[in-house]
Amino acid sequence: MISAPLPDSGWSRDILHLREATVCPAETHQDSPGLWCGDVPQAATWRDGQRVTQPLTAAPVPTARLPGRHLWGGVYFGHFGHFLVETLSRLWAAKTSGAESVIFTPRHSRLRDFVAYQQELIALTLPDLPVQILRAPTEVEDLLVPGQGFGLGEISAGTPAFRAFIREAFRDIPAGGIENVYISRTRFSGKGGIINEQLVEDNLAAQGYTAIYPEKLSIREQLSIFKGARRIVGLDSSAFHMLGFVAAPWQQACILLRRNHPAWQHIAAHLAAFTGRAPEVVDALVADWMPERQKTPNHTTWGEIDQPRLARRLAELGFIADETLWRDANADAFADALQRAEQRSQEPLLRRPVVRG
């Protein structure tokens, strides 16, 4: 039994060579994609010390055969953050592998082809190799399985090979000219964030920040902005992984916690390891808003922020010049913002105060 992948030692830095392995897509195996050559735990996706893609229960019967040498890219995740940290995690070995293509299989049967931002990331990181998304059990003549060089957990620091690979992939993207950047979720159509984020955005604009909306930008545009910014502030979200791919030690990053949940720790570990400088983390949460049926905060939770506390910490850390200019929300404005959050969530939200030990 192998351990979870580690950044500085172990199988995360190795390449396993298999003959006549069978790639088994999710749609033919109860939504559990994987690789069969006996059980191959090195081909699984690991997260927070646990194996996410579980062993196949029996040898699949291949219905296709792929001759030649190919590289196991792993599981194709549809979620933006998981695509960044897990779908890209094995590509560090592609350039020198001698492979004819890189093979992926979708996380579940509802995923079809790569969407636009995924196609752009694949083109930037694999400019010289074709990619195949396999949808039928396929026996591969000669398969290389690189270790998982990046992800969530201890491996959030990335292996040296993965860090070098991702820097090289984005090296030629020019730095943009925005000095102070706020990564906003105000135009994001999904659930989760903070109540009345527009107020934070407006307050930071008054302090010289430019709001960006990552979902409205291409990958190149995002990376360019992040390369050139001196200060970057935003709610804890996957956008900070994009920053981590290109950021430098001279840049200051500040993560604003949007929920009482430890997911931000993966982002902080990524930024610290890739840039040599840990981000600042500001916890100004006073409550989580979530459906009554929900027991713990998650990515769909809405945080309630103590605005004066947030302004004070940003000033102390050097991200804003004058905390006295920071406006707080009145009761009516907060009620309106809560109603908008409930409309986005499509159900009532219950306030649960954040209790700190």
N, C-alpha and C positions, 0 to 999 in steps of 0.2 A: 504494500500500500504506500503510495507516495503522499507527500505533504502538499499543501497548497503552494502555489508558485511564490517564489521569493525574489526580490530585486537583485540580490548580490551573490546568490549561489543556487545550485540545484538545477532541476530539469527546465526551468524557465529560460535558461541560457543555452540549452542543447537543441539539437535537431534529431528527431527519431526517424529512422529509415525503415519503411514497411514495404513488403511485396504482397501484391494481390489483396489489398485491403478493400473493404466495401464501405462506401459512403452511403448512409441511410438517411434520406430526407424525412422531415417531420410528417409530411402528408401521407407517407406510407408506413409510419411507425408510431401511431397514437400521439402525434405532436411531440415526439421526443427524438430530435435529430441526433445523429452521432456517427461514430466511425467504428467499424468492426474488423478486428484482426485478432480475435479474442478481445477482451476488454482492453481499451487503451485510455487510461486515465489522463495521460499527457495530451490527449486530443479533446478532453472535456473543457468547458468553461468553468473556471473557479471564481467564486465571489465571496469576500469576507471569510475566507478560510474554509468555505464549503464548496463541494462540487455541485454545480447548478444543473448541467446536462448529465443525467444519470446513465449508468451502464445499460446497454441494450440487453433485453432479457433472453434473446436467442439470436442465432446467426441469421441475418436477413438473406433472402434469396435475390441475388442481383438479376436485374432485367436488362442491364446494359453493361458494356465494358469500355474502359477508357485506356488505350495503350499509351505507352510513354511515361515520362516523369512529370509529376504535378505536385503542387504544394498545397497542403491543407491550410486554408485561410480560417477555417472554423465556422462558427455560427453567425449568420447574418441577423442582427437585431434591428428591429424597426425603430425603436426609441432612439432619439437623437443622442442622449448621453451614453447609452449602452453601445451604440454604434461606434462612438468615438473611443471609448475605453476598452471595449471587448472585441468588436468586429475587426478593428485595426491592429489588434494586439500581437498577431503573429506575422505581420507583413515585413518585419525587420529582416527576415531571412530570404526574402524573395529575390533580391538583386543578384546575389552570388550563388543561388541554388541550382542553376541549370534547368529549372523547371520550364515546361512549355506553357503552363497556365496556373492560375490560382483558383482553388475550388472552395466554394461556400455552400452551405445549406441553410435555408431560412429557419428561424427559431420556431415558427409555427406555420401552418398551412395557409393562413390568410395573407401572409407576405408574398408578394409577387416579385417584381423586378425592383432594382434600386431606384429610389426617387432622385430628384435633381441634385440635392445637396450631397447625397451618398455617391452619386455618379461623379460629382466634382471631387470629392475626397478620394475616391478610388483612382481617378485620373491623376491626381497630384501625387499620390503615394505609390502607385503602380503604373508609371508612365509607359513602360516597355513590355508589359505582360498582359495577355488577355485574361479575363475573369470568367469563370463559369459558375452559375447557380444551378446545382443539380437537384432535380425533382423526381428522380427515380433511383432506386437502389442500384448503385453503379460500382462495379469492381474496377479498381484502379491498379494498373500493372506495377507502377513504381511511385510510391507516395512518400513525400517528406512532411513530417509533422514538427514544425518549430514549436518551441516552448511558448507559453503565454507570457509575453514580455511586458504586459501592462494590464491594468484592470482595477478592481475595487478590493481593498484590503491592504495587506502589506505590499502587494505588487503595485499599488498606486504610485509608488516611487519610480516604477519602471526599471527595467534592466539597462545597463549601459548601452547594449546594442540597440534596444528600442529607442532610447533617448537620442542616440546619434542618428538613427534612421529618420525619426520624425523631424529633427532639426534640418537634416539634409533635404527632406522632401519639401519643406516650406522656405528654404534658404533664399530663393530668388524673388519671393514676394516682397515688393517695396513697402517701406514703413509709411503709414499715413501721417497726416498733419494735425490730428486732434490731440490736444495736450491732456485735457481732463475728460474722462469718459464715464458716463453712467450707463450701465447695462440694464435696460428697462424691460419689464414684462407687461407694461400697460397695454400693448397692442397684441399680446399673445392671446390666442383664442382658447387655450386650454384652462384647466382648473388649477387652482393653487397660486399662492403669492402672498401679498400682505394687503390688508384692508387699506384702501386709499393710498395706493402706491403713487398715484398722480401727485399727491402732495410732496412726497419725497423727491420725485422727479423735478417738480417746480422749484422746490427749495434748493436743490443742487444746481439747477440752471441759474438761479440767482447768485450762486457762488462760482460761476464760470464753467460749469460742466455742460457737455453736450450729450444728450440722450441718444443711444443707438438701440435699434430693435433688431436683434440678430436674425429673427425669422424673416425679416424683410430684406436681408442682405445675402449676397453670395458668400461662399466660404472664403474666397480670395479677399473680398471686401472686409469681412470680419477679421481675418488674419492681418491684413494691412493696418487696420485701425489699432488692433492690439499691439502690433509691433511698434507703433509710433507714439502711443500714449504714455504720459509720465505717471498719471494717477488713474486707476480704474476702480470704480465702486459699483457694486451690484448685489442683488439678492443671491443667496446661495443657489446656484443652478449650474447646469451643464455648460453654459457659456464660458465659465471659468476654465474648463478643460481646454477649450480652444485657446484661451489666453496662455495657459500653461505650455502649449506646444511651441509658442514663439517668444514668450516673455524673457526679459533679461533682468539681472540683479538691480539695475538702476531704476527699475519701475516699482511703483508702490501699488499694491492691490489690497482692497478692503472688501471682505465678504460680510454682508448684512444678513444675519440669520432670519429666515422667514417662517420657521416652524421649529418646534421643540423636538428635534430629531438629529441624530449624529451623522447624517449623510455628508454634511459639510467637511467632515474630517478627511474623507477621501480626496476632496478637492484641495484642501490645504496641504495634504501630503504630496499630491501631484505638483502643486506650484513650488513648494519648498525644494523638492528633489530636482525638478527640471530647471529651476531658475537660480537656485542657491540662496533664495530669500523667501522666508515664510510670509504668507499674507497676514494682514491684520484681520481680526474677526471681531465684529461688534454684535453683542447680544443685547438688544433693546426690547426683546419680546416681553409682553405682559400677559398675553393669552393666545390660545389657538382656537380658531373657529372651524368647526367640522360638523357633519351630520350626527345626530344623536346616536345612530347605530354604530358609529365609528368609535373605536376604543382608544386608539393611539394616533398621533399625528403622522402624516405621510406626505407624498408629493402633491396631493390634492388639497391639503390643509391651507387655511388662510390665517396668517399671523396678524396680531394686533401689536403695533409698535408704540413705545413711549417716545414720542417725537423729541421732547427736550433732552431726554437721555441720549438719544441717537445723535443729536446735534452736538451735545457736550463731548461725546467720545470722538466724533469726527474732527472736532476742533483740537482736542488733546493730541490726536494722532497726526495732525497736520494736513488733513484732507480738505478742510474748509478754513477760511480765515476769520469769520465772524459768526459765532453761534447765535448772537442776538438778532440776526436777520432771519433766523429760521422760524417759520410760521407753524403753529399747531392747528389742528382741526377742531372746529366747534362740534357740538353734539349733532346738529342737523347735518353737517357735512359728513360726519362719520356714519350716521344712519343711512344716508344716501349711498355711500360707498359700500356699506354692508349689504344693502339691497342689490347693488350691482354684482357683488360677489355671490350672493345667493342665486341670482339669475344665471350666472356662469355655471354654478354648481348644480343648478336645476332642482334644488331642494333647500329647505331651511337649514341654517347653521346654528349650532349651539356653542356658546362661549365657555371655554375651559381655561381658567387661569393657569399660568405657568408657575409651578412650584419648584423652587430651587432649594437644594439641600444645604 
